[in-house]
Each structure stands twice: as C-alpha cells, then as structure tokens.
Amino acid sequence: MDNNIARHIAAVAHQILGQLDDLRSFLEVNCEPGVSVTYGEALTAISRTIDMDLLGKLFLSYPELKQEIESKFAKFGEFVLP
C-alpha cells in the first residue's frame, strides 16, 4: 500500500475516534446514567477495535507513520495531513 493511503487511513481513523469520544461525552451529559453506560460501553468497544485492529496493524506495517502522528500530536494537538 502507498504511504499516502496509509496516512489517509490513519487520519480518518483518528477523526472517527475523536467523534466517538465526543459522542460518549454527549451521552454522559444528555442521557440517564444507564443509557450513557450502555451506549458508552459499545462506543468504547468500537474505539478499541479501530485502535487495535486497524491502527495497530497499520503501525506494524508503517512504523514511521506512528512516529509522524505522535510528532504532529505533540506539535499541533491533533493529526493533520500535510
């Protein structure tokens, strides 16, 4: 796979993880505790799958990409495409 495609996959995955985290926070504020816990657990499972099964495999194949992303997070607070 081309490095740019791998970079794009990582960027989209990080955007999705951020949206899932925002949704979890939204549920905590706007729903009863039982509802936010039930759906929050499902969102956590989805996030874990994206992190481990998608990004984990991607970073094994492209270790330099992980370093690039960590560097951009440290500098900008998020992963931004060039």
C-alpha positions as CSV (number, residue, x, y, z in Angstrom):
1,M,0.0,0.0,0.0
2,D,1.2,3.5,-0.7
3,N,2.4,5.6,2.2
4,N,-0.2,8.3,1.4
5,I,-3.0,5.8,1.6
6,A,-1.8,4.5,4.9
7,R,-1.5,8.1,6.2
8,H,-5.1,8.8,5.0
9,I,-6.4,5.7,6.7
10,A,-4.7,6.8,10.0
11,A,-6.1,10.3,9.7
12,V,-9.7,9.1,9.1
13,A,-9.4,6.6,11.9
14,H,-8.2,9.4,14.3
15,Q,-11.1,11.6,13.2
16,I,-13.6,8.8,13.9
17,L,-12.0,8.1,17.3
18,G,-12.4,11.8,18.2
19,Q,-16.1,11.7,17.1
20,L,-16.8,8.6,19.1
21,D,-15.2,10.2,22.2
22,D,-17.3,13.3,21.6
23,L,-20.4,11.2,21.3
24,R,-19.6,9.4,24.6
25,S,-19.2,12.8,26.3
26,F,-22.5,13.9,24.8
27,L,-24.3,10.8,26.1
28,E,-22.9,11.3,29.6
29,V,-24.3,14.9,29.7
30,N,-27.6,14.3,28.0
31,C,-28.8,10.9,28.9
32,E,-29.6,8.9,32.1
33,P,-26.7,7.1,33.5
34,G,-27.9,3.7,32.5
35,V,-28.3,4.8,28.9
36,S,-24.9,6.5,28.7
37,V,-23.2,3.5,30.3
38,T,-24.8,1.0,27.8
39,Y,-24.0,3.0,24.7
40,G,-20.7,4.2,26.1
41,E,-19.5,0.6,26.5
42,A,-20.4,0.0,22.9
43,L,-18.6,3.1,21.8
44,T,-15.6,2.0,23.8
45,A,-15.6,-1.4,22.1
46,I,-15.7,0.2,18.7
47,S,-12.9,2.6,19.6
48,R,-10.8,-0.3,20.9
49,T,-11.4,-2.2,17.6
50,I,-10.3,0.8,15.5
51,D,-7.3,1.3,17.7
52,M,-6.1,-2.2,17.9
53,D,-7.3,-3.9,14.7
54,L,-6.9,-1.1,12.3
55,L,-4.3,1.3,13.6
56,G,-2.3,-1.4,15.4
57,K,-1.9,-3.3,12.1
58,L,-1.2,-0.2,10.2
59,F,1.6,0.9,12.5
60,L,3.2,-2.5,12.4
61,S,3.4,-2.2,8.7
62,Y,4.3,1.6,8.7
63,P,6.2,2.3,12.0
64,E,7.4,5.6,10.6
65,L,3.8,6.7,10.4
66,K,3.3,6.2,14.1
67,Q,6.2,8.4,14.8
68,E,4.9,11.0,12.4
69,I,1.5,11.0,14.0
70,E,2.9,11.2,17.6
71,S,5.1,14.2,16.5
72,K,2.1,16.0,15.0
73,F,0.0,15.4,18.1
74,A,2.8,16.8,20.2
75,K,3.1,19.9,18.0
76,F,-0.5,20.6,17.0
77,G,-2.6,18.6,19.5
78,E,-4.1,16.6,16.6
79,F,-3.0,14.7,13.5
80,V,-3.2,16.9,10.5
81,L,-2.5,15.8,6.9
82,P,0.2,17.9,5.1
